[in-house]
Amino acid sequence: MGMQRNPGVPTIEDELIKALTKAQAIPESLQDNLGKLQFQRCARTDKGVSAARQVVSLKMVCDKELIPKINEHLPKQIRVIDIKRVTKKFNSKRACTSRVYEYLLPTYAF
């Protein structure tokens, strides 16, 4: 499952937005208009690529008690770990200072 939304394909973003809506962290009327929520991701991943500690930023209710409610609506392999209040101009994509990539290749590939 890739990170960014891709019509017709299940993605982490789709699952996250659905869970945020069901947990009432964002209004249902905005789940298809992420621009109004100023939604931004720090990185992208493709289907079949593992990603750990992805960071997203968006306008939403900032209440740590929402974390279990959000996770309740997410598949087991996707989890919200924390929610942090940030400044109005924070953008997870621009604020990311580094990314670490690790590639594992099977030995039979050579």
Biopython code that builds the backbone (N, CA, C, O; Angstrom):
import numpy as np
from Bio.PDB.StructureBuilder import StructureBuilder

atoms = [
    (1, "MET", "N", (0.861, -1.173, 0.000)),
    (1, "MET", "CA", (0.000, 0.000, 0.000)),
    (1, "MET", "C", (0.906, 1.235, 0.000)),
    (1, "MET", "O", (1.745, 1.385, 0.889)),
    (2, "GLY", "N", (0.747, 2.103, -0.973)),
    (2, "GLY", "CA", (1.530, 3.325, -1.032)),
    (2, "GLY", "C", (0.981, 4.383, -0.086)),
    (2, "GLY", "O", (-0.128, 4.237, 0.429)),
    (3, "MET", "N", (1.737, 5.434, 0.146)),
    (3, "MET", "CA", (1.336, 6.485, 1.076)),
    (3, "MET", "C", (0.296, 7.419, 0.468)),
    (3, "MET", "O", (-0.811, 7.543, 0.991)),
    (4, "GLN", "N", (0.650, 8.076, -0.637)),
    (4, "GLN", "CA", (-0.183, 9.133, -1.206)),
    (4, "GLN", "C", (-1.407, 8.580, -1.921)),
    (4, "GLN", "O", (-1.384, 7.484, -2.481)),
    (5, "ARG", "N", (-2.473, 9.368, -1.886)),
    (5, "ARG", "CA", (-3.723, 8.957, -2.530)),
    (5, "ARG", "C", (-3.520, 8.702, -4.011)),
    (5, "ARG", "O", (-2.803, 9.427, -4.701)),
    (6, "ASN", "N", (-4.173, 7.650, -4.475)),
    (6, "ASN", "CA", (-4.094, 7.251, -5.863)),
    (6, "ASN", "C", (-5.454, 6.656, -6.201)),
    (6, "ASN", "O", (-5.771, 5.560, -5.740)),
    (7, "PRO", "N", (-6.267, 7.351, -6.995)),
    (7, "PRO", "CA", (-7.635, 6.891, -7.268)),
    (7, "PRO", "C", (-7.702, 5.433, -7.701)),
    (7, "PRO", "O", (-6.957, 4.992, -8.575)),
    (8, "GLY", "N", (-8.611, 4.696, -7.070)),
    (8, "GLY", "CA", (-8.831, 3.305, -7.418)),
    (8, "GLY", "C", (-7.883, 2.317, -6.753)),
    (8, "GLY", "O", (-8.010, 1.107, -6.942)),
    (9, "VAL", "N", (-6.927, 2.832, -5.969)),
    (9, "VAL", "CA", (-5.943, 1.977, -5.300)),
    (9, "VAL", "C", (-5.960, 2.286, -3.807)),
    (9, "VAL", "O", (-5.917, 3.456, -3.426)),
    (10, "PRO", "N", (-6.022, 1.259, -2.947)),
    (10, "PRO", "CA", (-5.990, 1.536, -1.512)),
    (10, "PRO", "C", (-4.640, 2.140, -1.104)),
    (10, "PRO", "O", (-3.586, 1.664, -1.526)),
    (11, "THR", "N", (-4.686, 3.195, -0.278)),
    (11, "THR", "CA", (-3.452, 3.858, 0.161)),
    (11, "THR", "C", (-3.506, 4.143, 1.663)),
    (11, "THR", "O", (-4.572, 4.114, 2.279)),
    (12, "ILE", "N", (-2.356, 4.412, 2.224)),
    (12, "ILE", "CA", (-2.264, 4.757, 3.641)),
    (12, "ILE", "C", (-3.028, 6.050, 3.907)),
    (12, "ILE", "O", (-3.749, 6.155, 4.898)),
    (13, "GLU", "N", (-2.871, 7.025, 3.030)),
    (13, "GLU", "CA", (-3.596, 8.284, 3.191)),
    (13, "GLU", "C", (-5.097, 8.082, 3.224)),
    (13, "GLU", "O", (-5.782, 8.657, 4.070)),
    (14, "ASP", "N", (-5.616, 7.274, 2.318)),
    (14, "ASP", "CA", (-7.059, 7.005, 2.304)),
    (14, "ASP", "C", (-7.502, 6.412, 3.641)),
    (14, "ASP", "O", (-8.503, 6.840, 4.216)),
    (15, "GLU", "N", (-6.754, 5.429, 4.129)),
    (15, "GLU", "CA", (-7.092, 4.796, 5.402)),
    (15, "GLU", "C", (-7.022, 5.800, 6.548)),
    (15, "GLU", "O", (-7.884, 5.805, 7.426)),
    (16, "LEU", "N", (-6.001, 6.647, 6.541)),
    (16, "LEU", "CA", (-5.838, 7.644, 7.598)),
    (16, "LEU", "C", (-6.977, 8.659, 7.577)),
    (16, "LEU", "O", (-7.534, 8.991, 8.624)),
    (17, "ILE", "N", (-7.322, 9.147, 6.400)),
    (17, "ILE", "CA", (-8.395, 10.141, 6.288)),
    (17, "ILE", "C", (-9.721, 9.541, 6.725)),
    (17, "ILE", "O", (-10.496, 10.194, 7.423)),
    (18, "LYS", "N", (-9.993, 8.292, 6.318)),
    (18, "LYS", "CA", (-11.231, 7.633, 6.761)),
    (18, "LYS", "C", (-11.263, 7.493, 8.279)),
    (18, "LYS", "O", (-12.294, 7.733, 8.907)),
    (19, "ALA", "N", (-10.127, 7.103, 8.870)),
    (19, "ALA", "CA", (-10.061, 6.932, 10.323)),
    (19, "ALA", "C", (-10.214, 8.269, 11.049)),
    (19, "ALA", "O", (-10.891, 8.340, 12.074)),
    (20, "LEU", "N", (-9.594, 9.322, 10.529)),
    (20, "LEU", "CA", (-9.724, 10.654, 11.139)),
    (20, "LEU", "C", (-11.176, 11.122, 11.094)),
    (20, "LEU", "O", (-11.665, 11.744, 12.037)),
    (21, "THR", "N", (-11.852, 10.821, 10.001)),
    (21, "THR", "CA", (-13.255, 11.202, 9.855)),
    (21, "THR", "C", (-14.123, 10.421, 10.838)),
    (21, "THR", "O", (-14.961, 11.005, 11.526)),
    (22, "LYS", "N", (-13.928, 9.114, 10.907)),
    (22, "LYS", "CA", (-14.724, 8.274, 11.810)),
    (22, "LYS", "C", (-14.488, 8.623, 13.279)),
    (22, "LYS", "O", (-15.393, 8.492, 14.104)),
    (23, "ALA", "N", (-13.262, 9.070, 13.609)),
    (23, "ALA", "CA", (-12.939, 9.468, 14.983)),
    (23, "ALA", "C", (-13.370, 10.912, 15.263)),
    (23, "ALA", "O", (-13.184, 11.416, 16.371)),
    (24, "GLN", "N", (-13.939, 11.564, 14.262)),
    (24, "GLN", "CA", (-14.415, 12.944, 14.335)),
    (24, "GLN", "C", (-13.296, 13.947, 14.614)),
    (24, "GLN", "O", (-13.505, 14.965, 15.274)),
    (25, "ALA", "N", (-12.097, 13.639, 14.095)),
    (25, "ALA", "CA", (-10.970, 14.560, 14.194)),
    (25, "ALA", "C", (-11.012, 15.582, 13.066)),
    (25, "ALA", "O", (-10.492, 16.690, 13.203)),
    (26, "ILE", "N", (-11.638, 15.202, 11.940)),
    (26, "ILE", "CA", (-11.849, 16.126, 10.830)),
    (26, "ILE", "C", (-13.296, 15.992, 10.373)),
    (26, "ILE", "O", (-13.898, 14.930, 10.526)),
    (27, "PRO", "N", (-13.862, 17.067, 9.808)),
    (27, "PRO", "CA", (-15.243, 16.989, 9.327)),
    (27, "PRO", "C", (-15.366, 16.089, 8.096)),
    (27, "PRO", "O", (-14.493, 16.096, 7.228)),
    (28, "GLU", "N", (-16.430, 15.331, 8.025)),
    (28, "GLU", "CA", (-16.675, 14.448, 6.891)),
    (28, "GLU", "C", (-16.726, 15.233, 5.582)),
    (28, "GLU", "O", (-16.325, 14.729, 4.533)),
    (29, "SER", "N", (-17.216, 16.456, 5.650)),
    (29, "SER", "CA", (-17.349, 17.274, 4.436)),
    (29, "SER", "C", (-15.997, 17.635, 3.813)),
    (29, "SER", "O", (-15.947, 18.045, 2.653)),
    (30, "LEU", "N", (-14.895, 17.489, 4.569)),
    (30, "LEU", "CA", (-13.574, 17.858, 4.047)),
    (30, "LEU", "C", (-12.697, 16.659, 3.695)),
    (30, "LEU", "O", (-11.557, 16.842, 3.267)),
    (31, "GLN", "N", (-13.198, 15.448, 3.864)),
    (31, "GLN", "CA", (-12.338, 14.290, 3.608)),
    (31, "GLN", "C", (-11.916, 14.168, 2.148)),
    (31, "GLN", "O", (-10.921, 13.508, 1.848)),
    (32, "ASP", "N", (-12.647, 14.785, 1.249)),
    (32, "ASP", "CA", (-12.260, 14.768, -0.161)),
    (32, "ASP", "C", (-11.675, 16.100, -0.619)),
    (32, "ASP", "O", (-11.438, 16.306, -1.809)),
    (33, "ASN", "N", (-11.446, 16.992, 0.324)),
    (33, "ASN", "CA", (-10.853, 18.291, 0.008)),
    (33, "ASN", "C", (-9.729, 18.567, 1.007)),
    (33, "ASN", "O", (-9.848, 19.438, 1.869)),
    (34, "LEU", "N", (-8.636, 17.810, 0.876)),
    (34, "LEU", "CA", (-7.538, 17.901, 1.836)),
    (34, "LEU", "C", (-6.819, 19.248, 1.795)),
    (34, "LEU", "O", (-6.135, 19.619, 2.749)),
    (35, "GLY", "N", (-6.974, 19.976, 0.694)),
    (35, "GLY", "CA", (-6.372, 21.307, 0.603)),
    (35, "GLY", "C", (-6.909, 22.243, 1.672)),
    (35, "GLY", "O", (-6.164, 23.058, 2.217)),
    (36, "LYS", "N", (-8.187, 22.134, 1.976)),
    (36, "LYS", "CA", (-8.782, 22.991, 3.002)),
    (36, "LYS", "C", (-8.277, 22.630, 4.399)),
    (36, "LYS", "O", (-8.331, 23.451, 5.314)),
    (37, "LEU", "N", (-7.787, 21.405, 4.556)),
    (37, "LEU", "CA", (-7.208, 20.983, 5.831)),
    (37, "LEU", "C", (-5.705, 21.263, 5.873)),
    (37, "LEU", "O", (-5.051, 21.001, 6.883)),
    (38, "GLN", "N", (-5.167, 21.789, 4.792)),
    (38, "GLN", "CA", (-3.728, 22.018, 4.617)),
    (38, "GLN", "C", (-2.942, 20.722, 4.855)),
    (38, "GLN", "O", (-1.876, 20.733, 5.470)),
    (39, "PHE", "N", (-3.482, 19.620, 4.362)),
    (39, "PHE", "CA", (-2.865, 18.306, 4.526)),
    (39, "PHE", "C", (-1.562, 18.247, 3.748)),
    (39, "PHE", "O", (-1.503, 18.647, 2.585)),
    (40, "GLN", "N", (-0.518, 17.744, 4.397)),
    (40, "GLN", "CA", (0.782, 17.597, 3.762)),
    (40, "GLN", "C", (1.484, 16.386, 4.369)),
    (40, "GLN", "O", (1.347, 16.130, 5.565)),
    (41, "ARG", "N", (2.223, 15.651, 3.573)),
    (41, "ARG", "CA", (2.999, 14.504, 4.057)),
    (41, "ARG", "C", (4.479, 14.817, 3.923)),
    (41, "ARG", "O", (4.883, 15.569, 3.036)),
    (42, "CYS", "N", (5.296, 14.234, 4.815)),
    (42, "CYS", "CA", (6.733, 14.521, 4.754)),
    (42, "CYS", "C", (7.421, 13.748, 3.634)),
    (42, "CYS", "O", (8.459, 14.177, 3.130)),
    (43, "ALA", "N", (6.850, 12.613, 3.243)),
    (43, "ALA", "CA", (7.487, 11.797, 2.204)),
    (43, "ALA", "C", (6.430, 10.955, 1.511)),
    (43, "ALA", "O", (5.289, 10.856, 1.962)),
    (44, "ARG", "N", (6.835, 10.358, 0.413)),
    (44, "ARG", "CA", (5.938, 9.478, -0.337)),
    (44, "ARG", "C", (6.534, 8.078, -0.323)),
    (44, "ARG", "O", (7.750, 7.913, -0.231)),
    (45, "THR", "N", (5.680, 7.084, -0.414)),
    (45, "THR", "CA", (6.165, 5.717, -0.584)),
    (45, "THR", "C", (5.328, 5.051, -1.663)),
    (45, "THR", "O", (4.161, 5.390, -1.860)),
    (46, "ASP", "N", (5.925, 4.123, -2.340)),
    (46, "ASP", "CA", (5.222, 3.375, -3.361)),
    (46, "ASP", "C", (4.677, 2.084, -2.776)),
    (46, "ASP", "O", (5.111, 1.642, -1.712)),
    (47, "LYS", "N", (3.735, 1.489, -3.469)),
    (47, "LYS", "CA", (3.172, 0.210, -3.057)),
    (47, "LYS", "C", (4.302, -0.808, -2.905)),
    (47, "LYS", "O", (5.188, -0.900, -3.755)),
    (48, "GLY", "N", (4.259, -1.562, -1.823)),
    (48, "GLY", "CA", (5.270, -2.580, -1.586)),
    (48, "GLY", "C", (6.516, -2.066, -0.890)),
    (48, "GLY", "O", (7.422, -2.848, -0.602)),
    (49, "VAL", "N", (6.584, -0.786, -0.616)),
    (49, "VAL", "CA", (7.724, -0.188, 0.073)),
    (49, "VAL", "C", (7.305, 0.098, 1.502)),
    (49, "VAL", "O", (6.270, 0.722, 1.739)),
    (50, "SER", "N", (8.098, -0.352, 2.444)),
    (50, "SER", "CA", (7.778, -0.106, 3.850)),
    (50, "SER", "C", (8.194, 1.298, 4.236)),
    (50, "SER", "O", (9.194, 1.818, 3.741)),
    (51, "ALA", "N", (7.435, 1.899, 5.108)),
    (51, "ALA", "CA", (7.764, 3.232, 5.603)),
    (51, "ALA", "C", (7.483, 3.264, 7.097)),
    (51, "ALA", "O", (6.443, 2.794, 7.558)),
    (52, "ALA", "N", (8.407, 3.815, 7.833)),
    (52, "ALA", "CA", (8.228, 3.940, 9.274)),
    (52, "ALA", "C", (8.320, 5.404, 9.651)),
    (52, "ALA", "O", (9.119, 6.152, 9.087)),
    (53, "ARG", "N", (7.513, 5.802, 10.588)),
    (53, "ARG", "CA", (7.541, 7.161, 11.140)),
    (53, "ARG", "C", (7.245, 8.241, 10.107)),
    (53, "ARG", "O", (7.926, 9.265, 10.052)),
    (54, "GLN", "N", (6.250, 8.006, 9.313)),
    (54, "GLN", "CA", (5.793, 9.046, 8.393)),
    (54, "GLN", "C", (5.171, 10.167, 9.210)),
    (54, "GLN", "O", (4.548, 9.913, 10.241)),
    (55, "VAL", "N", (5.333, 11.384, 8.764)),
    (55, "VAL", "CA", (4.754, 12.543, 9.439)),
    (55, "VAL", "C", (3.815, 13.239, 8.469)),
    (55, "VAL", "O", (4.173, 13.492, 7.319)),
    (56, "VAL", "N", (2.613, 13.545, 8.936)),
    (56, "VAL", "CA", (1.682, 14.338, 8.146)),
    (56, "VAL", "C", (1.297, 15.562, 8.970)),
    (56, "VAL", "O", (1.331, 15.533, 10.201)),
    (57, "SER", "N", (0.936, 16.620, 8.287)),
    (57, "SER", "CA", (0.446, 17.810, 8.982)),
    (57, "SER", "C", (-0.898, 18.183, 8.377)),
    (57, "SER", "O", (-1.105, 18.067, 7.169)),
    (58, "LEU", "N", (-1.806, 18.632, 9.234)),
    (58, "LEU", "CA", (-3.124, 19.060, 8.793)),
    (58, "LEU", "C", (-3.822, 19.799, 9.917)),
    (58, "LEU", "O", (-3.459, 19.673, 11.087)),
    (59, "LYS", "N", (-4.832, 20.574, 9.544)),
    (59, "LYS", "CA", (-5.687, 21.229, 10.537)),
    (59, "LYS", "C", (-6.680, 20.195, 11.038)),
    (59, "LYS", "O", (-7.432, 19.618, 10.252)),
    (60, "MET", "N", (-6.684, 19.961, 12.343)),
    (60, "MET", "CA", (-7.608, 18.992, 12.928)),
    (60, "MET", "C", (-7.743, 19.261, 14.421)),
    (60, "MET", "O", (-7.019, 20.085, 14.978)),
    (61, "VAL", "N", (-8.657, 18.576, 15.052)),
    (61, "VAL", "CA", (-8.795, 18.641, 16.496)),
    (61, "VAL", "C", (-7.508, 18.078, 17.091)),
    (61, "VAL", "O", (-7.093, 16.977, 16.728)),
    (62, "CYS", "N", (-6.876, 18.809, 17.990)),
    (62, "CYS", "CA", (-5.610, 18.370, 18.580)),
    (62, "CYS", "C", (-5.874, 17.852, 19.990)),
    (62, "CYS", "O", (-5.842, 18.611, 20.958)),
    (63, "ASP", "N", (-6.134, 16.560, 20.091)),
    (63, "ASP", "CA", (-6.452, 15.944, 21.370)),
    (63, "ASP", "C", (-5.842, 14.552, 21.390)),
    (63, "ASP", "O", (-6.242, 13.688, 20.611)),
    (64, "LYS", "N", (-4.876, 14.328, 22.274)),
    (64, "LYS", "CA", (-4.193, 13.033, 22.339)),
    (64, "LYS", "C", (-5.152, 11.886, 22.637)),
    (64, "LYS", "O", (-4.856, 10.734, 22.321)),
    (65, "GLU", "N", (-6.288, 12.187, 23.238)),
    (65, "GLU", "CA", (-7.274, 11.146, 23.528)),
    (65, "GLU", "C", (-7.907, 10.595, 22.248)),
    (65, "GLU", "O", (-8.585, 9.568, 22.282)),
    (66, "LEU", "N", (-7.686, 11.272, 21.127)),
    (66, "LEU", "CA", (-8.193, 10.791, 19.837)),
    (66, "LEU", "C", (-7.362, 9.639, 19.276)),
    (66, "LEU", "O", (-7.849, 8.887, 18.432)),
    (67, "ILE", "N", (-6.130, 9.489, 19.726)),
    (67, "ILE", "CA", (-5.234, 8.484, 19.140)),
    (67, "ILE", "C", (-5.851, 7.081, 19.161)),
    (67, "ILE", "O", (-5.885, 6.430, 18.117)),
    (68, "PRO", "N", (-6.343, 6.585, 20.313)),
    (68, "PRO", "CA", (-6.962, 5.245, 20.284)),
    (68, "PRO", "C", (-8.197, 5.182, 19.382)),
    (68, "PRO", "O", (-8.452, 4.160, 18.745)),
    (69, "LYS", "N", (-8.955, 6.269, 19.329)),
    (69, "LYS", "CA", (-10.151, 6.300, 18.474)),
    (69, "LYS", "C", (-9.762, 6.230, 16.999)),
    (69, "LYS", "O", (-10.420, 5.555, 16.207)),
    (70, "ILE", "N", (-8.693, 6.931, 16.639)),
    (70, "ILE", "CA", (-8.222, 6.900, 15.240)),
    (70, "ILE", "C", (-7.693, 5.505, 14.917)),
    (70, "ILE", "O", (-8.049, 4.928, 13.889)),
    (71, "ASN", "N", (-6.842, 4.960, 15.792)),
    (71, "ASN", "CA", (-6.248, 3.648, 15.552)),
    (71, "ASN", "C", (-7.293, 2.533, 15.476)),
    (71, "ASN", "O", (-7.090, 1.529, 14.793)),
    (72, "GLU", "N", (-8.390, 2.713, 16.168)),
    (72, "GLU", "CA", (-9.491, 1.750, 16.148)),
    (72, "GLU", "C", (-10.030, 1.551, 14.724)),
    (72, "GLU", "O", (-10.541, 0.483, 14.388)),
    (73, "HIS", "N", (-9.908, 2.582, 13.907)),
    (73, "HIS", "CA", (-10.444, 2.547, 12.543)),
    (73, "HIS", "C", (-9.370, 2.311, 11.482)),
    (73, "HIS", "O", (-9.655, 2.379, 10.286)),
    (74, "LEU", "N", (-8.141, 2.034, 11.910)),
    (74, "LEU", "CA", (-7.047, 1.791, 10.967)),
    (74, "LEU", "C", (-6.709, 0.305, 10.898)),
    (74, "LEU", "O", (-6.891, -0.417, 11.878)),
    (75, "PRO", "N", (-6.213, -0.163, 9.737)),
    (75, "PRO", "CA", (-5.724, -1.542, 9.658)),
    (75, "PRO", "C", (-4.565, -1.726, 10.654)),
    (75, "PRO", "O", (-3.924, -0.750, 11.044)),
    (76, "LYS", "N", (-4.301, -2.950, 11.057)),
    (76, "LYS", "CA", (-3.265, -3.226, 12.066)),
    (76, "LYS", "C", (-1.877, -2.722, 11.682)),
    (76, "LYS", "O", (-1.085, -2.369, 12.556)),
    (77, "GLN", "N", (-1.574, -2.686, 10.384)),
    (77, "GLN", "CA", (-0.232, -2.285, 9.959)),
    (77, "GLN", "C", (-0.043, -0.767, 9.898)),
    (77, "GLN", "O", (1.061, -0.295, 9.626)),
    (78, "ILE", "N", (-1.102, -0.003, 10.146)),
    (78, "ILE", "CA", (-1.016, 1.462, 10.137)),
    (78, "ILE", "C", (-1.405, 1.949, 11.532)),
    (78, "ILE", "O", (-2.447, 1.558, 12.058)),
    (79, "ARG", "N", (-0.572, 2.798, 12.132)),
    (79, "ARG", "CA", (-0.846, 3.312, 13.472)),
    (79, "ARG", "C", (-0.487, 4.784, 13.570)),
    (79, "ARG", "O", (0.507, 5.238, 13.005)),
    (80, "VAL", "N", (-1.320, 5.522, 14.302)),
    (80, "VAL", "CA", (-0.983, 6.887, 14.701)),
    (80, "VAL", "C", (-0.286, 6.750, 16.044)),
    (80, "VAL", "O", (-0.833, 6.158, 16.974)),
    (81, "ILE", "N", (0.914, 7.293, 16.149)),
    (81, "ILE", "CA", (1.713, 7.169, 17.369)),
    (81, "ILE", "C", (1.527, 8.381, 18.271)),
    (81, "ILE", "O", (1.455, 8.248, 19.492)),
    (82, "ASP", "N", (1.451, 9.564, 17.666)),
    (82, "ASP", "CA", (1.348, 10.777, 18.475)),
    (82, "ASP", "C", (0.688, 11.890, 17.666)),
    (82, "ASP", "O", (0.639, 11.849, 16.437)),
    (83, "ILE", "N", (0.192, 12.866, 18.380)),
    (83, "ILE", "CA", (-0.367, 14.084, 17.794)),
    (83, "ILE", "C", (0.325, 15.249, 18.484)),
    (83, "ILE", "O", (0.383, 15.296, 19.713)),
    (84, "LYS", "N", (0.845, 16.180, 17.713)),
    (84, "LYS", "CA", (1.533, 17.359, 18.253)),
    (84, "LYS", "C", (0.886, 18.628, 17.707)),
    (84, "LYS", "O", (0.573, 18.717, 16.519)),
    (85, "ARG", "N", (0.694, 19.587, 18.571)),
    (85, "ARG", "CA", (0.239, 20.907, 18.136)),
    (85, "ARG", "C", (1.448, 21.642, 17.570)),
    (85, "ARG", "O", (2.517, 21.654, 18.181)),
    (86, "VAL", "N", (1.277, 22.249, 16.410)),
    (86, "VAL", "CA", (2.362, 22.992, 15.765)),
    (86, "VAL", "C", (1.867, 24.383, 15.381)),
    (86, "VAL", "O", (0.689, 24.701, 15.543)),
    (87, "THR", "N", (2.767, 25.191, 14.879)),
    (87, "THR", "CA", (2.398, 26.543, 14.468)),
    (87, "THR", "C", (1.522, 26.486, 13.222)),
    (87, "THR", "O", (1.483, 25.479, 12.515)),
    (88, "LYS", "N", (0.838, 27.559, 12.975)),
    (88, "LYS", "CA", (-0.091, 27.650, 11.852)),
    (88, "LYS", "C", (0.600, 27.416, 10.504)),
    (88, "LYS", "O", (-0.008, 26.866, 9.585)),
    (89, "LYS", "N", (1.843, 27.822, 10.383)),
    (89, "LYS", "CA", (2.576, 27.725, 9.109)),
    (89, "LYS", "C", (3.370, 26.426, 8.969)),
    (89, "LYS", "O", (4.060, 26.243, 7.966)),
    (90, "PHE", "N", (3.292, 25.518, 9.949)),
    (90, "PHE", "CA", (4.063, 24.275, 9.876)),
    (90, "PHE", "C", (3.622, 23.446, 8.676)),
    (90, "PHE", "O", (2.431, 23.324, 8.389)),
    (91, "ASN", "N", (4.592, 22.887, 7.990)),
    (91, "ASN", "CA", (4.348, 22.031, 6.832)),
    (91, "ASN", "C", (5.317, 20.860, 6.936)),
    (91, "ASN", "O", (6.530, 21.049, 6.850)),
    (92, "SER", "N", (4.791, 19.657, 7.119)),
    (92, "SER", "CA", (5.655, 18.494, 7.350)),
    (92, "SER", "C", (6.615, 18.229, 6.194)),
    (92, "SER", "O", (7.730, 17.754, 6.414)),
    (93, "LYS", "N", (6.206, 18.525, 4.993)),
    (93, "LYS", "CA", (7.079, 18.298, 3.835)),
    (93, "LYS", "C", (8.274, 19.249, 3.851)),
    (93, "LYS", "O", (9.408, 18.823, 3.630)),
    (94, "ARG", "N", (8.028, 20.527, 4.109)),
    (94, "ARG", "CA", (9.118, 21.508, 4.129)),
    (94, "ARG", "C", (9.952, 21.428, 5.396)),
    (94, "ARG", "O", (11.132, 21.779, 5.373)),
    (95, "ALA", "N", (9.369, 20.975, 6.505)),
    (95, "ALA", "CA", (10.088, 20.919, 7.776)),
    (95, "ALA", "C", (10.962, 19.677, 7.907)),
    (95, "ALA", "O", (11.780, 19.598, 8.823)),
    (96, "CYS", "N", (10.808, 18.724, 7.024)),
    (96, "CYS", "CA", (11.600, 17.500, 7.068)),
    (96, "CYS", "C", (13.055, 17.830, 6.739)),
    (96, "CYS", "O", (13.345, 18.376, 5.674)),
    (97, "THR", "N", (13.968, 17.500, 7.653)),
    (97, "THR", "CA", (15.379, 17.832, 7.440)),
    (97, "THR", "C", (16.178, 16.689, 6.842)),
    (97, "THR", "O", (17.268, 16.906, 6.314)),
    (98, "SER", "N", (15.651, 15.474, 6.919)),
    (98, "SER", "CA", (16.354, 14.351, 6.300)),
    (98, "SER", "C", (15.404, 13.177, 6.105)),
    (98, "SER", "O", (14.341, 13.090, 6.720)),
    (99, "ARG", "N", (15.827, 12.294, 5.234)),
    (99, "ARG", "CA", (15.109, 11.043, 5.004)),
    (99, "ARG", "C", (16.159, 9.942, 4.929)),
    (99, "ARG", "O", (17.246, 10.147, 4.388)),
    (100, "VAL", "N", (15.840, 8.802, 5.459)),
    (100, "VAL", "CA", (16.769, 7.680, 5.422)),
    (100, "VAL", "C", (16.131, 6.565, 4.613)),
    (100, "VAL", "O", (14.997, 6.163, 4.874)),
    (101, "TYR", "N", (16.860, 6.078, 3.642)),
    (101, "TYR", "CA", (16.379, 4.995, 2.797)),
    (101, "TYR", "C", (17.287, 3.789, 2.997)),
    (101, "TYR", "O", (18.509, 3.927, 3.045)),
    (102, "GLU", "N", (16.698, 2.632, 3.111)),
    (102, "GLU", "CA", (17.464, 1.398, 3.234)),
    (102, "GLU", "C", (16.928, 0.425, 2.192)),
    (102, "GLU", "O", (15.729, 0.150, 2.138)),
    (103, "TYR", "N", (17.821, -0.083, 1.377)),
    (103, "TYR", "CA", (17.421, -0.997, 0.319)),
    (103, "TYR", "C", (17.972, -2.390, 0.627)),
    (103, "TYR", "O", (19.167, -2.553, 0.871)),
    (104, "LEU", "N", (17.111, -3.365, 0.614)),
    (104, "LEU", "CA", (17.512, -4.743, 0.851)),
    (104, "LEU", "C", (17.257, -5.543, -0.418)),
    (104, "LEU", "O", (16.136, -5.581, -0.926)),
    (105, "LEU", "N", (18.296, -6.174, -0.918)),
    (105, "LEU", "CA", (18.164, -6.971, -2.130)),
    (105, "LEU", "C", (18.476, -8.423, -1.806)),
    (105, "LEU", "O", (19.428, -8.710, -1.079)),
    (106, "PRO", "N", (17.693, -9.322, -2.332)),
    (106, "PRO", "CA", (18.008, -10.743, -2.099)),
    (106, "PRO", "C", (19.292, -11.125, -2.803)),
    (106, "PRO", "O", (19.598, -10.598, -3.873)),
    (107, "THR", "N", (20.047, -12.041, -2.210)),
    (107, "THR", "CA", (21.331, -12.421, -2.803)),
    (107, "THR", "C", (21.156, -13.136, -4.140)),
    (107, "THR", "O", (22.066, -13.123, -4.969)),
    (108, "TYR", "N", (19.998, -13.759, -4.359)),
    (108, "TYR", "CA", (19.800, -14.446, -5.626)),
    (108, "TYR", "C", (19.570, -13.484, -6.793)),
    (108, "TYR", "O", (19.462, -13.918, -7.940)),
    (109, "ALA", "N", (19.495, -12.181, -6.509)),
    (109, "ALA", "CA", (19.301, -11.197, -7.572)),
    (109, "ALA", "C", (20.573, -10.971, -8.373)),
    (109, "ALA", "O", (20.532, -10.382, -9.453)),
    (110, "PHE", "N", (21.709, -11.438, -7.848)),
    (110, "PHE", "CA", (22.978, -11.189, -8.533)),
    (110, "PHE", "C", (23.487, -12.411, -9.202)),
    (110, "PHE", "O", (24.547, -12.377, -9.826)),
]
sb = StructureBuilder()
sb.init_structure("model")
sb.init_model(0)
sb.init_chain("A")
sb.init_seg("    ")
for serial, (resi, resn, name, xyz) in enumerate(atoms, 1):
    if name == "N":
        sb.init_residue(resn, " ", resi, " ")
    sb.init_atom(name, np.array(xyz, "f"), 0.0, 1.0, " ", f" {name:<3s}", serial, name[0])
structure = sb.get_structure()
